């Protein structure tokens, strides 16, 4: 195995006395696609800013590409591509100029930056918008432009903070497709998300983060195997009856979770469990058998849902 | 076996680190200039306004004051003018410094606040290898890049109006720019920390720049004001800049120590404004 490109050891960030990130440790291998999954406020973005060498850690060790970002901020950042949670494109400049000025920050000569910008506009499917004003782009296009911008310096590591939040499903799929291509080309991806499907799609390995600490670590499929059953039955009896019914069906499946709007029954065979319920004379308003997902892992680990 | 893997690992890390160290050299050295380049590129979008105001302003002011007001003042002060010179020559250095201060008022307010807020480009720069200090430097260079041509153009129009008796007058371009720079950096040390726009920019213009313009010995010598208002002039960078400009432009008589105070005061405002802004910006980026 080659040396990790990111090593975090007991990484901590405190604001006054409150720890936003509370002693987390992880490693990311070159070419790996690594995710931080957790609800809003879990400390993912703070972690990303520390890894991005713009936020100074309170304690712990952090090494990016063999350098300590405290001592070598600009050097570390010269090797990163950053897609922040909130687009910070320059609204006063046109699409292509946004890429060029950004390239200049890395010391790329004007001419080279222009060529690179054209290539990346092609990659981001924005060539026909090169001269458009940034304000006139759709949310998905702005996101793609931000990704194109983050690639101007041919980064070793690409940091994506909630890359598809706020995008419609079609725009998300286009974006995922672009990220897949980067992954195929060997770019190391580090992304945060509170979308389990995104984490499952894009991450080779991930950590589940809650309240600034790591709850679990592994490949998406392994995490699901470890912390959940193969299938889940979701039944709804109406919000006033769910709790009561849950009591009656205790014992069905391996584990039951009662949420305000539905009951989840964890089992290796969902259909069989659902049949047991109907045999008891209970008729759910709606029922669904599905495969376990990272959402279930998160629920198991924290007792809470990812999206609240 | 482990040994060779270990050393391979080390070599790979070293190469990676070396590559990063090499890539950091240019941004560390020229980062401020890249920021300035970005800002100047943005100015292009209002380039026509910049040109129109830099040519229009001196024409309008010098015409109104030089041909209009000056004829009135000079008639009533027959033979002595104001402070011993014609009114136009008296007022021109003040207008020149004011032109630089006006640029400061535009470029040090909204662009500085916007960079964190409505058009948060500073965060983007900082995610690239650019540091907070370099952002401040670059913004300052960009302000200078607009201020200097503005002052030069103003000066040319002044010469055309015959408002610059002394050949040393050309140096007043730089005293004006120094004045504008001092005002810009002081404003930036404040606007860089604004989290929310509650009309502070309008306040700066109304209660900062405008009174400074009116009470800095611009249109009449500061000594004409009652003593209890003269302090406005003493703390006003515009007064110091204007007096400096008058010394250069028509050889206004004042003690040498006072001329030194003008330069030192403006220099000190620049220095502290610059340092404080750098601190504020660096802290604000590092969250």
Interface residues (C-beta under 8 A of the other chain):
Chain A: X1 X2 X3 X5 X49 X52 X54 X55 X56 X65 X66 X67 X72 X73 X74 X75 X76 X77 X78 X79 X80 X82 X84 X86 X88 X89 X90 X91 X92 X93 X97 X101 X102 X104 X105 X106 X107 X149 X153 X156
Chain B: X5 X8 X9 X10 X12 X13 X14 X16 X17 X19 X20 X21 X23 X24 X25 X26 X27 X28 X30 X31 X34 X37 X38 X41 X42 X45 X118 X119 X120 X121 X123 X124 X125 X126 X127 X128 X129 X130 X131 X285 X286 X287
